[in-house]
Amino acid sequence: MKLALIGSKRTKFSNPKAVEMLEAFLDNNLKEKPEEVILAGCPMNMDSWTRDYILNRQMKFVEYNPPGPLGVNSRNQRIADDCNEMWAFWSGDMGSNTLAIARIAKNSGKPVRLFVVKDSIEELKDIP
């Protein structure tokens, strides 16, 4: 299985409590190691934190960096096309690119789990 793990830039991964919470969540919910983890390749957000997490657990991964500032939409589509499943960790902000990628994957028929990360991690039933 190729699992896309994506997350909002607005989520504060410098907060030790948030990092501990996400690490525990992934440890508890990634029961089977994915064949490959797909990251959106952005510095300073969920993607950079996840890269460290999966490297520490010796998982294979690939990063899809946007080809320049105008390449975000093509990168988002590629992530949605190449994954078998997506887990999106969203800040709750409506302008988030995380929400856009989750919608693309859902519209492509991929299973998407959307989590809001604030003081806890809550899974939403639907993508707004």
N, C-alpha and C positions, 0 to 999 in steps of 0.2 A: 504494500500500500504506500502511495505517495501522499503524505499529509502536509498540507499548507498550514503553517502557523504564522498568523499575521497579527499585528497589533498597532494601536494608535500611538502616534508621537506624543499625544497629550497625556498619556498615562505616565505617571511619575515612577520610573524605574530606578531613580536614585534614592527613593524611599525604601529603607531596609525592610520595613513591614510588608510593602507591596511585593518586593522581590521574594521574601520568604513565603508569602501567600501563593504567589504564582509557581514557585518551585515545588511547593507541597502539592499544589493542584495538579501540575503536570506529572509529578512522581506517582500520584494516586490514580490518575486517569490514563496515562500512557502505559497500559498494562503490557501491550505487545509493542516491541520496537518497530517503528515504521521502516519500510525499505529505504525511504528517503524522506527528508524533511525539506519542504520548499519555503524559503524566506523571501520577503519582499526586498531585502537588501538595503534598508535605510539605516544610516547611523543614528545613534542617540534615541532609540525607541525600543519597542518590543523586539524588533528584529535583531538588534545588536545584543540584547540580553539573551534572546533565545539561541543565538549562535554560540555564545559561551556555554549555555546550558547543555546543548546537544553535543558540543565538543567534549565537555566533561563526562558525558555518558557514551561517548564513542559511537555516535550515530552519524550516518552519511547525510549530507545536506547539499543543497544548491541554492545560490542566491540569485535572484533576478533583479538586477539594478536597472532603473529606468535609463534609457539612452538619452540623457539630457532632460532638461526641465519639461519638455513637451512630450516625453515618452512615457509618462506615467500610465496613460490609458492603455497603451499597447502592453506594457509590463503587467498591468492588472489582468488583462485578458489572458496573457500567457500563463500567469499563475493559476487562474481559474481553469484553463484548458488542460494544464499538465498535472493537476492534483486529482486524487481520487476522492479526497475529503478535505474540508477546510475547517479549522478552528480559528475564529476571529475574536480577539480580545480588544474590546471597544471601550473608549472613554465615555461614551454616551453623548458626545458632541455630534450634532447632525451634519456638520460640514466635514466629517472625518473621511479620509480616503479608505480606511478600514471598512467602513460601511459600504462604500462603493464596490470594493473587491468582493465583499460577501454577497452583495446583490448580483454581481456578474456570475459568480459561481452558482448561486441558487438558480438563476435564470438559465444556466447551462445544464441544470439537472443534477448538480453535485450536492452531496450531503454537506450542509453547513451548520456548524454549531456556533452560535453567537453568544459571547459572554460580555457582560458589562463589568468593568473593573473599577471599583471605587474603594470603599473601605472593606469590601468583600468581593467575591466573584459570583455573579448571578447569571445563570443561563436564561436567555430569552427564548420564548416559544416561537416567535416570529421575527422576521427582519423588518424593521420599520421603513 
